[in-house]
Amino acid sequence: MAFTKIAASVLDGMDEAMLHLRLRHNGVVGRLRLGVQASFASGAVAVLLERYHAEYPDIDLQITDGPRERLLRDVAASRLNAAIIITGEGWTARSAPLGRERVLAAVARDHPFEARGAVTWAALSDCLLTLPRRGAGMELRKLALLHGILPERMLFHDAAIDRLLALARHGDKILLATEGATGIRMDGVVFRPVLDEDGPAAFDLALCWRDGESDPVLTHFIELARQTHEDGASFSGVGDV
């Protein structure tokens, strides 16, 4: 009798292990290590992650934030399976477009810019600008420099976006952020698009991964990312926050 119970237990364990292996082979269970450069409290990236969690709830999604170059190095070194980054030079492996994010200025409600529908780089040139050191900070700085903002007018802070929004709520400093940050609600702060000569300043986003990657978990994520982009998942617009 004892032998029968032990044998049944072993067989049940083997069945469970085989089921787990089949599910992993099909990309239904497992782990996805994803780097994300920009804020994703709202917008196309948030939509993608919500869809992925809904379709694959048993995947352990581990997200790492950081600057673009570091995330791409981690993908190349297999420390990350993939990364969602602002497009630019330095990546020659596989990628898929994810859409665009506008550049926004977060200002206090009593700031003169609050009454405007948008602000220009020229208007920002006389302001003190706050930028996040992590995430999209370096790309925002490069874009600001390209449009004539002096380096001494920009201050980096090694803090999360919600902390920087709290700083923008008090005083005359303006936070430059990407559009995904609009999902973070902060009393006393409004977002205004930044305009350049061609219209709203924006970044293109892309999902990047290594050549030869065959993990079925990542394959499903790439397929869903492409579908989400084709479906036109986008921002609902920038309003007062």
C-alpha positions in Angstrom: 0.0 0.0 0.0 2.8 2.4 0.9 4.6 1.6 -2.3 1.4 2.3 -4.3 1.0 5.7 -2.7 4.6 6.6 -3.4 4.4 5.5 -7.0 1.2 7.4 -7.5 2.8 10.5 -6.0 5.8 10.2 -8.3 3.6 9.8 -11.4 1.6 12.8 -10.4 4.8 14.8 -10.0 6.0 13.6 -13.4 2.7 14.6 -15.0 2.8 18.0 -13.4 6.4 18.5 -14.6 5.6 17.4 -18.1 2.6 19.8 -18.2 4.8 22.6 -17.0 7.4 21.8 -19.7 4.7 21.8 -22.4 3.3 25.2 -21.2 6.8 26.7 -21.1 7.5 25.3 -24.6 4.3 27.0 -25.7 5.2 30.3 -24.1 2.4 30.2 -21.6 4.5 30.0 -18.4 8.0 31.3 -17.9 9.8 34.6 -17.3 10.2 37.7 -19.4 12.9 40.2 -18.4 12.0 43.5 -20.1 13.8 46.8 -20.0 11.7 49.9 -20.4 13.3 53.3 -20.9 10.4 55.7 -20.8 7.5 56.1 -18.3 4.6 53.9 -18.9 1.9 55.0 -16.5 -0.3 55.5 -19.6 0.0 55.2 -23.3 0.9 52.6 -25.9 3.5 50.8 -23.7 1.0 50.6 -20.8 -1.6 49.2 -23.2 0.9 46.6 -24.4 1.8 45.5 -20.9 -1.8 45.3 -19.9 -2.7 43.2 -22.9 0.2 40.9 -22.3 -0.7 40.4 -18.6 -4.3 39.7 -19.6 -3.3 37.1 -22.2 -0.4 35.5 -20.4 -1.1 35.9 -16.6 1.3 33.1 -15.7 4.3 34.8 -17.2 6.6 36.3 -14.6 7.2 39.8 -16.1 10.3 41.4 -14.6 10.8 45.1 -15.6 14.0 47.0 -15.4 14.3 50.8 -16.0 17.3 52.7 -17.0 19.0 54.8 -19.8 18.8 53.6 -23.4 22.5 52.5 -23.7 22.5 50.4 -20.5 19.3 48.6 -21.5 20.6 47.8 -24.9 23.9 46.5 -23.4 21.9 44.3 -21.1 19.9 42.9 -24.1 23.1 42.2 -26.0 24.6 40.5 -23.0 21.4 38.4 -22.4 20.7 40.0 -19.0 17.4 41.2 -20.5 15.3 39.4 -23.1 14.2 42.6 -24.8 13.9 46.4 -24.2 11.5 49.2 -25.1 13.6 52.2 -25.9 13.6 55.5 -27.7 15.0 54.9 -31.1 18.5 56.1 -32.1 21.9 54.9 -33.2 23.8 52.0 -31.7 21.4 49.0 -32.3 21.7 46.8 -35.3 19.9 43.7 -34.2 16.1 43.0 -34.3 13.5 45.7 -33.5 9.9 46.5 -34.1 8.2 50.0 -33.9 5.8 50.7 -31.0 4.6 54.2 -31.8 5.4 57.7 -30.7 5.5 59.7 -27.5 5.3 63.4 -27.3 7.6 65.5 -25.2 5.8 67.3 -22.4 6.5 70.1 -20.0 5.1 69.6 -16.5 4.3 72.9 -14.9 2.7 74.2 -11.7 -0.9 75.3 -12.0 0.0 78.9 -11.1 2.8 79.0 -13.7 2.2 81.4 -16.7 2.5 78.4 -19.0 -0.6 76.8 -17.4 -2.8 79.1 -19.5 -1.2 77.9 -22.8 -2.3 75.0 -24.9 1.4 74.2 -25.7 4.9 75.7 -25.2 7.8 76.2 -27.6 11.5 75.6 -27.1 12.1 79.3 -27.3 9.7 79.9 -24.4 11.5 77.3 -22.4 14.9 78.7 -23.0 14.5 81.2 -20.1 13.3 78.6 -17.7 15.0 76.2 -15.3 14.3 72.7 -16.6 14.3 69.5 -14.5 15.2 66.2 -16.2 15.2 62.6 -14.8 18.7 61.1 -14.8 17.3 57.7 -15.5 15.0 56.7 -18.3 14.5 59.2 -21.1 16.6 61.9 -19.4 19.6 61.9 -21.8 17.4 61.9 -24.9 15.4 64.8 -23.5 18.6 66.7 -22.8 19.9 66.0 -26.3 16.7 67.3 -27.8 16.7 70.4 -25.7 20.3 71.2 -26.6 19.4 70.7 -30.3 16.7 73.4 -29.9 19.0 75.9 -28.2 18.5 75.3 -24.5 21.7 76.1 -22.7 23.2 73.2 -20.6 23.2 75.4 -17.4 19.4 75.7 -17.7 19.0 72.0 -17.3 19.3 70.1 -14.0 19.4 66.3 -13.6 17.8 64.6 -10.7 18.3 60.9 -9.8 14.7 60.4 -8.6 11.5 58.8 -9.9 9.1 60.7 -12.0 6.5 61.1 -9.2 9.1 62.8 -7.1 10.1 65.2 -9.9 6.4 66.0 -10.5 6.2 67.0 -6.9 9.1 69.3 -7.4 7.4 70.9 -10.4 4.4 71.6 -8.3 6.4 74.0 -6.1 8.5 76.8 -7.5 9.4 77.8 -11.1 11.2 74.7 -12.3 9.7 72.8 -15.2 10.0 69.1 -15.7 10.6 67.7 -19.2 9.0 64.2 -19.5 7.7 61.8 -22.1 4.0 61.2 -22.6 3.7 58.1 -20.6 4.1 60.1 -17.4 0.7 61.7 -17.8 -0.8 58.6 -16.1 0.8 59.8 -12.9 -1.8 62.0 -11.2 -0.3 64.9 -9.2 -2.4 67.7 -7.8 -1.2 71.1 -8.8 0.6 70.0 -12.0 -0.5 70.2 -15.6 1.2 68.9 -18.7 1.7 70.9 -21.9 3.1 69.6 -25.2 6.4 71.1 -26.4 6.4 72.3 -30.0 9.2 72.5 -32.5 9.1 73.9 -36.0 7.3 70.8 -37.3 4.7 70.5 -34.6 4.7 68.6 -31.3 8.2 67.3 -30.3 8.1 63.5 -30.1 10.2 60.4 -29.8 9.8 57.1 -31.7 9.7 54.0 -29.5 10.8 50.5 -30.5 11.1 47.0 -29.0 14.6 45.6 -29.4 15.8 42.1 -29.0 18.8 39.9 -29.9 19.3 38.2 -33.3 18.5 34.4 -33.1 16.3 34.8 -30.0 13.9 31.8 -30.0 12.3 31.9 -26.5 8.6 31.3 -27.0 7.8 33.7 -24.2 9.5 36.5 -26.0 8.1 35.4 -29.3 4.5 35.9 -28.0 5.5 39.3 -26.6 6.9 40.4 -29.9 3.8 39.2 -31.7 1.6 41.1 -29.3 3.7 44.2 -29.6 3.3 44.2 -33.3 -0.4 43.6 -33.1 -0.8 46.4 -30.5 1.1 48.8 -32.8 -1.0 47.8 -35.8 -4.2 48.3 -33.7 -3.0 51.9 -33.2 -2.8 51.9 -29.4 -2.0 55.5 -28.5 -2.5 58.2 -26.0 -5.9 59.7 -25.4 -4.5 63.2 -25.2 -2.9 65.5 -22.7 -5.2 67.2 -20.3 -4.8 69.0 -17.0 -3.5 66.8 -14.2 
